């Protein structure tokens, strides 16, 4: 099997490569800026290494059409916008969307983009009666204040519509703070997504591969954020001990969003479990530390199965 791999970062690459090698997967690593597309009587899309001036005099073409690969595995993250720029990232997703005509992509580019835009994913899920944390979103600070009654805030959590790791997530405990935060978002030309704040010390991260829950961790934070990267403590919950309602909404969500690999964040309201967001390129250091599960190995096994299916 031949795999084109777009890891999050070098650390992500180093975690996956040994497992791909162990699974006899011939893997080539690329960056979002390595993709290309051309139409010269015959349409082609692909990727290649970073080129230098000396390559202009070379007779060899190091680029590889995606049609030569069996599968494309991409772990795109919102921070790529800053690293590579929005135009490069848009091209990356355009190319992958077109490459799907010849090569299977995990996770699919459109599904990834929908999940990363939190309000889009939550809207899709709620339209299909999957319980989610309520939200509203508008670029207008006045309209945002007018909408506070729709989900009974404050207290409220404001966050970027696309992001990860708890970066940019802030808590407003009263109307004065809420108004100030809306003004700050507006002055910085940013659009906040608003959700009610549930004063719970922990949430659940449910890791799903191929519509099956492989593990759940309970993340207990010292602040209102429950991200492992911000100091939350992970506690492993085996699949057999994960509440059925949690497993059900997590797998329904990933299936509906067409994400074979995802991390589903769930919190418990006073009445039920609610999906907070669905991460198409989830981190797994906390899960691995708490459970001992080798997540890259599980993913490599899934990818190997995809190629033979």
C-alpha positions as a Markdown table, in Angstrom:
| # | Residue | x | y | z |
|---|---|---|---|---|
| 1 | Unk | 0.0 | 0.0 | 0.0 |
| 2 | Unk | 1.2 | 3.5 | -0.8 |
| 3 | Unk | 0.1 | 6.4 | 1.4 |
| 4 | Unk | 0.4 | 10.2 | 1.1 |
| 5 | Unk | 0.5 | 11.6 | 4.6 |
| 6 | Unk | 0.0 | 15.2 | 5.7 |
| 7 | Unk | 0.8 | 15.2 | 9.5 |
| 8 | Unk | 0.0 | 18.1 | 11.9 |
| 9 | Unk | 3.6 | 18.8 | 12.6 |
| 10 | Unk | 7.0 | 17.0 | 12.9 |
| 11 | Unk | 6.0 | 15.4 | 16.2 |
| 12 | Unk | 2.8 | 14.0 | 14.7 |
| 13 | Unk | 4.9 | 12.6 | 11.8 |
| 14 | Unk | 7.3 | 10.9 | 14.2 |
| 15 | Unk | 4.5 | 9.2 | 16.1 |
| 16 | Unk | 2.8 | 7.8 | 12.9 |
| 17 | Unk | 5.8 | 6.8 | 10.7 |
| 18 | Unk | 6.9 | 3.8 | 12.8 |
| 19 | Unk | 3.4 | 2.4 | 12.9 |
| 20 | Unk | 3.0 | 2.8 | 9.1 |
| 21 | Unk | 6.3 | 1.0 | 8.7 |
| 22 | Unk | 5.1 | -1.7 | 11.1 |
| 23 | Unk | 1.9 | -2.2 | 9.0 |
| 24 | Unk | 3.9 | -2.4 | 5.8 |
| 25 | Unk | 2.5 | 0.9 | 4.5 |
| 26 | Unk | 4.8 | 2.7 | 2.1 |
| 27 | Unk | 4.4 | 6.3 | 3.4 |
| 28 | Unk | 5.5 | 9.6 | 1.8 |
| 29 | Unk | 5.2 | 12.7 | 4.0 |
| 30 | Unk | 4.1 | 16.1 | 2.6 |
| 31 | Unk | 3.1 | 19.5 | 3.8 |
| 32 | Unk | 0.0 | 21.5 | 2.6 |
| 33 | Unk | 2.3 | 23.8 | 0.6 |
| 34 | Unk | 3.6 | 20.7 | -1.4 |
| 35 | Unk | 0.4 | 20.2 | -3.4 |
| 36 | Unk | -0.1 | 21.0 | -7.0 |
| 37 | Unk | -2.8 | 20.7 | -9.7 |
| 38 | Unk | -2.5 | 21.0 | -13.5 |
| 39 | Unk | -4.6 | 20.7 | -16.6 |
| 40 | Unk | -2.6 | 19.8 | -19.6 |
| 41 | Unk | -5.1 | 17.8 | -21.7 |
| 42 | Unk | -5.1 | 15.3 | -18.8 |
| 43 | Unk | -6.1 | 16.6 | -15.4 |
| 44 | Unk | -3.6 | 15.7 | -12.6 |
| 45 | Unk | -3.3 | 16.6 | -8.9 |
| 46 | Unk | -0.5 | 15.6 | -6.5 |
| 47 | Unk | 2.3 | 16.5 | -4.2 |
| 48 | Unk | 6.0 | 16.7 | -4.1 |
| 49 | Unk | 9.0 | 17.7 | -2.0 |
| 50 | Unk | 10.1 | 21.3 | -1.4 |
| 51 | Unk | 12.0 | 22.4 | -4.5 |
| 52 | Unk | 15.2 | 24.5 | -4.7 |
| 53 | Unk | 16.7 | 26.5 | -7.5 |
| 54 | Unk | 18.9 | 23.6 | -8.5 |
| 55 | Unk | 15.7 | 21.6 | -9.4 |
| 56 | Unk | 15.2 | 24.0 | -12.3 |
| 57 | Unk | 18.1 | 22.4 | -14.1 |
| 58 | Unk | 17.2 | 18.8 | -13.1 |
| 59 | Unk | 15.8 | 16.3 | -15.7 |
| 60 | Unk | 14.0 | 14.5 | -12.9 |
| 61 | Unk | 10.5 | 15.4 | -11.7 |
| 62 | Unk | 10.1 | 14.6 | -8.0 |
| 63 | Unk | 6.4 | 15.2 | -8.0 |
| 64 | Unk | 3.9 | 12.4 | -7.7 |
| 65 | Unk | 0.3 | 12.4 | -8.9 |
| 66 | Unk | -2.2 | 11.5 | -6.1 |
| 67 | Unk | -3.5 | 8.8 | -8.5 |
| 68 | Unk | -0.3 | 6.9 | -7.8 |
| 69 | Unk | -1.3 | 6.6 | -4.1 |
| 70 | Unk | -3.8 | 4.2 | -2.6 |
| 71 | Unk | -4.9 | 6.6 | 0.1 |
| 72 | Unk | -4.3 | 10.2 | 1.4 |
| 73 | Unk | -4.3 | 10.7 | 5.2 |
| 74 | Unk | -4.5 | 14.3 | 6.3 |
| 75 | Unk | -4.3 | 15.7 | 9.8 |
| 76 | Unk | -5.0 | 19.4 | 9.1 |
| 77 | Unk | -5.4 | 21.8 | 12.0 |
| 78 | Unk | -6.6 | 25.4 | 12.2 |
| 79 | Unk | -3.1 | 26.6 | 13.1 |
| 80 | Unk | -2.1 | 25.8 | 9.5 |
| 81 | Unk | -3.8 | 29.1 | 8.5 |
| 82 | Unk | -1.1 | 31.0 | 10.3 |
| 83 | Unk | 1.8 | 28.7 | 9.2 |
| 84 | Unk | 1.0 | 28.5 | 5.5 |
| 85 | Unk | -1.5 | 31.2 | 4.9 |
| 86 | Unk | -5.3 | 31.0 | 4.0 |
| 87 | Unk | -4.7 | 30.9 | 0.2 |
| 88 | Unk | -2.3 | 27.9 | 0.5 |
| 89 | Unk | -4.7 | 26.1 | 2.8 |
| 90 | Unk | -7.6 | 26.8 | 0.5 |
| 91 | Unk | -5.7 | 25.3 | -2.4 |
| 92 | Unk | -4.8 | 22.3 | -0.3 |
| 93 | Unk | -8.4 | 21.5 | 0.4 |
| 94 | Unk | -9.3 | 22.3 | -3.2 |
| 95 | Unk | -6.7 | 19.8 | -4.5 |
| 96 | Unk | -7.7 | 17.1 | -2.0 |
| 97 | Unk | -11.4 | 17.5 | -3.0 |
| 98 | Unk | -10.5 | 17.0 | -6.6 |
| 99 | Unk | -8.0 | 14.2 | -5.8 |
| 100 | Unk | -10.9 | 12.2 | -4.3 |
| 101 | Unk | -11.9 | 11.2 | -7.9 |
| 102 | Unk | -8.9 | 8.8 | -8.0 |
| 103 | Unk | -7.7 | 8.4 | -4.4 |
| 104 | Unk | -9.5 | 7.9 | -1.1 |
| 105 | Unk | -8.9 | 10.7 | 1.4 |
| 106 | Unk | -9.1 | 10.3 | 5.2 |
| 107 | Unk | -10.6 | 12.4 | 6.6 |
| 108 | Unk | -12.5 | 13.8 | 3.6 |
| 109 | Unk | -11.7 | 17.5 | 3.0 |
| 110 | Unk | -15.3 | 18.7 | 2.9 |
| 111 | Unk | -16.1 | 16.7 | 6.1 |
| 112 | Unk | -13.0 | 18.2 | 7.8 |
| 113 | Unk | -13.9 | 21.7 | 6.9 |
| 114 | Unk | -17.5 | 21.3 | 8.1 |
| 115 | Unk | -16.4 | 19.8 | 11.4 |
| 116 | Unk | -13.7 | 22.5 | 12.0 |
| 117 | Unk | -16.3 | 25.2 | 11.6 |
| 118 | Unk | -18.0 | 24.5 | 14.9 |
| 119 | Unk | -21.3 | 26.3 | 14.1 |
| 120 | Unk | -21.6 | 24.3 | 10.9 |
| 121 | Unk | -21.1 | 21.0 | 12.6 |
| 122 | Unk | -23.4 | 21.8 | 15.5 |
| 123 | Unk | -26.1 | 23.0 | 13.1 |
| 124 | Unk | -25.9 | 19.8 | 11.1 |
| 125 | Unk | -26.0 | 17.6 | 14.3 |
| 126 | Unk | -28.9 | 19.5 | 15.9 |
| 127 | Unk | -30.9 | 19.3 | 12.7 |
| 128 | Unk | -30.7 | 15.6 | 13.0 |
| 129 | Unk | -31.8 | 15.6 | 16.6 |
| 130 | Unk | -28.4 | 14.9 | 18.1 |
| 131 | Unk | -28.1 | 16.8 | 21.4 |
| 132 | Unk | -25.6 | 19.6 | 21.2 |
| 133 | Unk | -24.6 | 22.5 | 23.4 |
| 134 | Unk | -26.7 | 25.5 | 22.2 |
| 135 | Unk | -25.0 | 28.4 | 20.4 |
| 136 | Unk | -25.4 | 31.5 | 18.4 |
| 137 | Unk | -23.0 | 33.4 | 16.2 |
| 138 | Unk | -23.0 | 36.8 | 14.5 |
| 139 | Unk | -20.4 | 39.3 | 13.5 |
| 140 | Unk | -22.5 | 42.1 | 15.0 |
| 141 | Unk | -21.9 | 42.8 | 18.7 |
| 142 | Unk | -25.3 | 44.4 | 19.0 |
| 143 | Unk | -27.1 | 41.4 | 17.5 |
| 144 | Unk | -25.0 | 39.1 | 19.7 |
| 145 | Unk | -26.2 | 41.0 | 22.8 |
| 146 | Unk | -29.8 | 40.8 | 21.5 |
| 147 | Unk | -29.5 | 37.1 | 21.1 |
| 148 | Unk | -28.5 | 36.4 | 24.7 |
| 149 | Unk | -32.0 | 35.5 | 25.6 |
| 150 | Unk | -32.1 | 32.7 | 23.0 |
| 151 | Unk | -29.7 | 30.5 | 25.0 |
| 152 | Unk | -30.1 | 32.2 | 28.4 |
| 153 | Unk | -26.6 | 33.7 | 28.8 |
| 154 | Unk | -24.5 | 34.9 | 30.6 |
| 155 | Unk | -22.6 | 33.1 | 32.0 |
| 156 | Unk | -21.3 | 32.4 | 28.5 |
| 157 | Unk | -18.3 | 31.0 | 26.8 |
| 158 | Unk | -17.1 | 32.8 | 23.7 |
| 159 | Unk | -14.7 | 31.1 | 21.2 |
| 160 | Unk | -13.4 | 31.4 | 17.7 |
| 161 | Unk | -15.6 | 29.5 | 15.2 |
| 162 | Unk | -12.5 | 27.6 | 14.2 |
| 163 | Unk | -9.8 | 26.7 | 16.6 |
| 164 | Unk | -8.3 | 24.1 | 18.9 |
| 165 | Unk | -6.5 | 23.7 | 22.2 |
| 166 | Unk | -8.7 | 26.2 | 24.1 |
| 167 | Unk | -6.9 | 29.1 | 22.4 |
| 168 | Unk | -9.1 | 32.2 | 22.3 |
| 169 | Unk | -11.8 | 30.7 | 24.5 |
| 170 | Unk | -13.0 | 33.1 | 27.2 |
| 171 | Unk | -15.6 | 33.1 | 29.9 |
| 172 | Unk | -18.1 | 36.0 | 30.5 |
| 173 | Unk | -19.8 | 35.7 | 33.9 |
| 174 | Unk | -22.0 | 38.9 | 33.5 |
| 175 | Unk | -23.6 | 41.1 | 30.9 |
| 176 | Unk | -20.9 | 43.9 | 31.3 |
| 177 | Unk | -18.1 | 41.5 | 30.6 |
| 178 | Unk | -20.0 | 39.9 | 27.7 |
| 179 | Unk | -20.5 | 43.2 | 26.1 |
| 180 | Unk | -16.9 | 44.1 | 26.4 |
| 181 | Unk | -15.8 | 40.8 | 24.9 |
| 182 | Unk | -18.1 | 41.2 | 21.9 |
| 183 | Unk | -16.7 | 44.7 | 21.4 |
| 184 | Unk | -13.1 | 43.3 | 21.5 |
| 185 | Unk | -14.0 | 40.5 | 19.0 |
| 186 | Unk | -15.5 | 43.1 | 16.7 |
| 187 | Unk | -12.6 | 45.5 | 16.9 |
| 188 | Unk | -10.3 | 42.7 | 15.9 |
| 189 | Unk | -12.6 | 41.7 | 13.0 |
| 190 | Unk | -13.3 | 38.3 | 14.6 |
| 191 | Unk | -16.7 | 36.6 | 14.9 |
| 192 | Unk | -17.3 | 34.9 | 18.3 |
| 193 | Unk | -19.4 | 31.7 | 18.7 |
| 194 | Unk | -21.3 | 32.0 | 22.0 |
| 195 | Unk | -22.4 | 29.0 | 24.1 |
| 196 | Unk | -23.9 | 28.8 | 27.7 |
| 197 | Unk | -21.4 | 28.0 | 30.4 |
| 198 | Unk | -22.0 | 24.8 | 32.3 |
| 199 | Unk | -20.1 | 24.8 | 35.6 |
| 200 | Unk | -18.9 | 21.3 | 35.4 |
| 201 | Unk | -15.3 | 20.4 | 36.4 |
| 202 | Unk | -14.8 | 17.9 | 33.6 |
| 203 | Unk | -15.9 | 16.8 | 30.1 |
| 204 | Unk | -15.5 | 13.7 | 28.0 |
| 205 | Unk | -13.3 | 13.2 | 24.9 |
| 206 | Unk | -14.6 | 10.2 | 22.9 |
| 207 | Unk | -12.2 | 8.9 | 20.3 |
| 208 | Unk | -13.9 | 7.2 | 17.4 |
| 209 | Unk | -12.3 | 5.2 | 14.5 |
| 210 | Unk | -14.5 | 3.7 | 11.8 |
| 211 | Unk | -17.7 | 4.5 | 13.7 |
| 212 | Unk | -16.5 | 2.6 | 16.8 |
| 213 | Unk | -15.6 | 4.1 | 20.1 |
| 214 | Unk | -12.0 | 2.9 | 20.9 |
| 215 | Unk | -11.6 | 4.9 | 24.1 |
| 216 | Unk | -13.0 | 7.7 | 26.2 |
| 217 | Unk | -11.2 | 9.9 | 28.7 |
| 218 | Unk | -12.6 | 12.1 | 31.3 |
| 219 | Unk | -10.8 | 15.4 | 31.3 |
| 220 | Unk | -10.8 | 17.3 | 34.6 |
| 221 | Unk | -9.5 | 20.8 | 34.5 |
| 222 | Unk | -8.3 | 23.3 | 37.1 |
| 223 | Unk | -10.1 | 26.1 | 35.2 |
| 224 | Unk | -13.2 | 26.3 | 33.1 |
| 225 | Unk | -11.3 | 24.8 | 30.1 |
| 226 | Unk | -10.8 | 21.1 | 30.0 |
| 227 | Unk | -8.0 | 20.8 | 27.5 |
| 228 | Unk | -5.1 | 18.4 | 28.3 |
| 229 | Unk | -2.7 | 21.0 | 26.8 |
| 230 | Unk | -3.9 | 23.5 | 29.5 |
| 231 | Unk | -3.3 | 21.1 | 32.4 |
| 232 | Unk | -6.4 | 19.0 | 32.6 |
| 233 | Unk | -6.0 | 15.5 | 34.1 |
| 234 | Unk | -7.1 | 12.6 | 31.9 |
| 235 | Unk | -8.8 | 9.6 | 33.3 |
| 236 | Unk | -9.4 | 6.5 | 31.1 |
| 237 | Unk | -12.9 | 5.1 | 30.7 |
| 238 | Unk | -12.9 | 1.7 | 28.8 |
| 239 | Unk | -15.4 | 1.4 | 26.0 |
| 240 | Unk | -17.5 | -1.1 | 28.0 |
| 241 | Unk | -17.8 | 1.5 | 30.8 |
| 242 | Unk | -18.6 | 4.4 | 28.6 |
| 243 | Unk | -22.3 | 5.3 | 29.0 |
| 244 | Unk | -24.4 | 4.0 | 26.1 |
| 245 | Unk | -25.9 | 7.4 | 25.5 |
| 246 | Unk | -22.4 | 8.9 | 25.1 |
| 247 | Unk | -21.2 | 6.2 | 22.7 |
| 248 | Unk | -24.5 | 6.6 | 20.7 |
| 249 | Unk | -24.3 | 10.3 | 20.1 |
| 250 | Unk | -20.5 | 10.2 | 19.4 |
| 251 | Unk | -20.8 | 7.5 | 16.7 |
| 252 | Unk | -24.0 | 9.1 | 15.2 |
| 253 | Unk | -22.2 | 12.4 | 15.0 |
| 254 | Unk | -19.0 | 11.1 | 13.3 |
| 255 | Unk | -21.1 | 9.0 | 10.9 |
| 256 | Unk | -23.4 | 12.0 | 10.0 |
| 257 | Unk | -20.4 | 14.3 | 9.5 |
| 258 | Unk | -18.6 | 11.6 | 7.5 |
| 259 | Unk | -15.5 | 11.5 | 9.7 |
| 260 | Unk | -14.1 | 8.0 | 10.1 |
| 261 | Unk | -11.5 | 9.4 | 12.6 |
| 262 | Unk | -12.6 | 12.0 | 15.1 |
| 263 | Unk | -12.5 | 13.1 | 18.7 |
| 264 | Unk | -15.9 | 14.0 | 20.1 |
| 265 | Unk | -16.1 | 16.4 | 23.0 |
| 266 | Unk | -19.1 | 15.8 | 25.2 |
| 267 | Unk | -20.3 | 17.5 | 28.5 |
| 268 | Unk | -23.1 | 16.7 | 30.8 |
| 269 | Unk | -25.8 | 19.3 | 31.3 |
| 270 | Unk | -28.2 | 19.0 | 34.3 |
| 271 | Unk | -30.5 | 16.8 | 32.1 |
| 272 | Unk | -28.4 | 15.0 | 29.4 |
| 273 | Unk | -25.1 | 14.6 | 27.6 |
| 274 | Unk | -24.4 | 17.2 | 24.9 |
| 275 | Unk | -21.9 | 17.4 | 22.1 |
| 276 | Unk | -19.6 | 20.4 | 22.5 |
| 277 | Unk | -17.7 | 19.9 | 19.3 |
| 278 | Unk | -16.2 | 17.3 | 16.9 |
| 279 | Unk | -12.5 | 17.4 | 16.2 |
| 280 | Unk | -11.5 | 15.9 | 12.8 |
| 281 | Unk | -7.7 | 15.8 | 13.7 |
| 282 | Unk | -7.8 | 15.1 | 17.5 |
| 283 | Unk | -4.7 | 15.1 | 19.7 |
| 284 | Unk | -4.3 | 11.8 | 21.6 |
| 285 | Unk | -1.4 | 12.4 | 24.1 |
| 286 | Unk | -3.8 | 12.5 | 27.0 |
| 287 | Unk | -5.6 | 9.4 | 25.8 |
| 288 | Unk | -2.4 | 7.4 | 25.3 |
| 289 | Unk | -1.1 | 8.5 | 28.7 |
| 290 | Unk | -4.2 | 7.5 | 30.5 |
| 291 | Unk | -5.1 | 4.3 | 28.7 |
| 292 | Unk | -1.9 | 3.0 | 27.2 |
| 293 | Unk | -3.6 | 2.7 | 23.8 |
| 294 | Unk | -1.4 | 3.2 | 20.8 |
| 295 | Unk | -3.6 | 5.5 | 18.8 |
| 296 | Unk | -1.3 | 5.8 | 15.7 |
| 297 | Unk | -1.2 | 2.0 | 15.6 |
| 298 | Unk | -5.0 | 1.8 | 15.7 |
| 299 | Unk | -5.2 | 4.4 | 12.9 |
| 300 | Unk | -2.6 | 2.6 | 10.8 |
| 301 | Unk | -4.6 | -0.6 | 11.1 |
| 302 | Unk | -7.7 | 1.2 | 9.9 |
| 303 | Unk | -5.9 | 2.8 | 7.0 |
| 304 | Unk | -4.5 | -0.6 | 6.0 |
| 305 | Unk | -8.1 | -2.0 | 6.1 |
| 306 | Unk | -9.3 | 0.9 | 3.9 |
| 307 | Unk | -6.8 | 0.1 | 1.2 |
| 308 | Unk | -8.0 | -3.5 | 1.0 |
| 309 | Unk | -11.7 | -2.8 | 1.4 |
